[in-house]
Amino acid sequence: MKAALPRAIAVSGATGYVGTTLLSYLDTHGYETVPLTRNPSACGSPAREFSLGAPLQPGLLDGVDCLVHAAWDMTLTDVADSYMVNVVGSQALIRAARDAGVQRIVFISSMSAYEGTRQFYGRAKLEIESLVSSIGGVSLRLGLVYGHDARGMAGALASLSKLPIVPVPGGNRSYQFLLDAVELGPAIERALVGQMVGVVGVANPSRRTVPDVIRTVSGQAASGRFVSVPWQPIFYAMRIAERLGAKLPLRSDSLLGLVRPAPGVPNADVLGITYN
């Protein structure tokens, strides 16, 4: 594997949870990395300025032969704004990588991206997956990433473990596929040096119920009682709060992904990873 070391791997979303976890892994395994971030000074001298949805800096991908595109703005709740920043911005970066002769493109997608999903986040990821496949790249559909200081849905679910009564939207219909953060680096490395094209799921293929997910991501037994609750009233209340400008620990679109998860993990054995 080390015989195929890329010259330089650019990683967008360098200060996000996936980006920082990946960069730490690559840096300690002999790879030259180029963080792409809004604040290059926070990542050191190899970093280059990049903001998803903004015009690309000249020479952004000079000397780069692999791109891992992990950037995604999860703060945007307006569909039109999110599409312009995340989808159009991702398309611009990926096409720029193609035009610059970047040899390997890996897109960090999500298990929320599956045919028939009603989640905007999943549909947006599907659109980028299609572009990446058309130019010979690979999209990695990550499961719910958990580990030390995990953010996003994993962090929000972990906080529920301390409640005396833990609501489970959707009850037994809700489940997730998990990915331990320690498996993230090895999985992406294999995608970088491999030849696979298309879509690959990166997650334990076993379904985990929401109570089990909460116990796993929190690292402790939940002290409260799990109670099944209807998800629709919670979803619409969250939508109203978002439209009023409220900052919620979990987006309504993410709740939709929890109660309407993917049916399975595609091509889970392709990378040869044994998942926890």
ABEGO torsion letter per residue (X at the ends): XAAABBABBBBBGAABAAAAAAAAAAAAAGBBBBBBBABAAAAEAABBBBBBGBBBBBGAABGBABBBBABBBAABABAAAAAAAAAAAAAAAAAAAAAAGBABBBBBBBAABBBGBABAAAAAAAAAAAAAAAAGBBBBBBBBBBEBGBBEAAAAAAAAAABABBBBBGEAABBBBBBBAAAAAAAAAAAAABABBEBBBBBBABBBBAAAAAAAAAGBBBABBBBBBBAAAAAAAAAAAAAAGBBBABBAAAAAAAABBBABBBGAAAAGBBBX
